[in-house]
């Protein structure tokens, strides 16, 4: 149940942060160069939240970090 909650929270954070990152591409229409836009995007907290949420989703879906060995003495 905890893994499902962790998946849903991280998925929601990823959707919100990637949506904001896409909206930041509108700065290109204001005359900023691609270099300036991507430099700004890489410095925002949404970028780091998207990366963190992606790592958590991969860990939950791929079952990383959970020991399922049944060989107990």
Secondary structure in CASP SS format (residue, H / E / C, confidence):
PFRMAT SS
TARGET T0000
AUTHOR 0000-0000-0000
METHOD secondary structure of the structure
MODEL  1
X C 1.00
X H 1.00
X H 1.00
X H 1.00
X H 1.00
X H 1.00
X H 1.00
X H 1.00
X H 1.00
X H 1.00
X H 1.00
X H 1.00
X H 1.00
X H 1.00
X H 1.00
X H 1.00
X H 1.00
X H 1.00
X H 1.00
X H 1.00
X H 1.00
X H 1.00
X H 1.00
X H 1.00
X H 1.00
X H 1.00
X H 1.00
X H 1.00
X H 1.00
X H 1.00
X C 1.00
X C 1.00
X C 1.00
X H 1.00
X H 1.00
X H 1.00
X H 1.00
X H 1.00
X H 1.00
X H 1.00
X H 1.00
X H 1.00
X C 1.00
X C 1.00
X H 1.00
X H 1.00
X H 1.00
X H 1.00
X H 1.00
X H 1.00
X H 1.00
X H 1.00
X H 1.00
X H 1.00
X H 1.00
X H 1.00
X H 1.00
X H 1.00
X H 1.00
X H 1.00
X H 1.00
X C 1.00
X C 1.00
X C 1.00
X C 1.00
X C 1.00
X C 1.00
X C 1.00
X C 1.00
X C 1.00
X C 1.00
X C 1.00
X C 1.00
END
